[in-house]
Amino acid sequence: MGSMLAVTFILLLIFMSGRFIKYLSQAAVGNISADILFLVMAFRLPGFLELILPLGLFMGILLAYGRMYMESEMTVLHACGYSQNKLLASTWVISGFVALSVGLLTLYVSPAGMAKVEKLFAEQASKTAFELLVPGRFQNLNIGNRITYAGALSDDKQTMFDVFIAESSEDDAERLNILYAEKGVQSVDAETGDRYLVLHNGKQYQGAPGNHDYRELSFDTYGVLIASQSSELRRVKEEAIPTQALIRSESNEYRSILYWRISLVILIPVVTMIAVAVCKVNPRHGRYLHLVPAMLLYILYLGLLILAKKKGGEGDLDPLIAFGVVHIMFICAAIALFYRERLSVLVRDKFGHGGAS
């Protein structure tokens, strides 16, 4: 248990540090407010734990039992009648508590936390470039090569007056697209989450300075894309879906998310059996050599579950079949590894007698 907690703490620190640095970089460019960073990290903690706890348990078993084999403690236990089956049974008791904790996290606590994160991000998304505008000043606002000017802003900072926007063309840097409108209002697409500045009663000028081929257009309304919904926010929305909604849904995407959450619980007793099966250490090979194949098995298991989620959500495979095949494969692998010595004896006896006759 001590090894599991130590490994879990270290992994949690690494995961959270990486995510915090990512959010910090977004705050530095003004995409999100620095005031909500610690709140976001706190609400995301259950989501980190649901992934880290199984890995922490797996590595904790390998390290703890590997040390016991190195120091011959496990040999003494086996000599006193504490068999490999009893060792697995007692380890499954501990993994049962971990599985229960992960089940609560992945099915209830984590979606609730991610719903809070989604709300915080949605509030940030509603604070468009309007929040950063200073009336009467030309500003870039980190929106590519677009220069924006507003003669005045409404008190709620949702409407701009005497709007001027200039940006260079993506195809030709010398060619400018200039917009002028009496006012501009923020609009959010309900389906995509993209944000637009809708200009009213204005004109558009397109052309290159010094040339006479300018094109002038008048418009009543004109939409300018301010920002697209980030992939991060889309992923947060997916993780924030309540489990009850997933159970009621018939869509492959929702079923894949549900089976993924359940799979994190099923994974724990399976990897526990694998860890107990491969934790035996040969003192001549060193204490940590057995970690390499064990970690490769764990990564393969988790990677195939992620692939099953992706393929099931896209409709390429039935989610139940995709996840079921992966679990059955690794349950069989765990049983084969755990009873490999008995199986090798049976195979040797069977084929040995066959060869003798």
Summary of the structure (lengths in Angstrom):
residues: 357
radius of gyration: 29.2
end to end distance: 51.4
largest distance: 100.1
contacts: 1059
relative contact order: 0.10
helix: 63%
strand: 16%
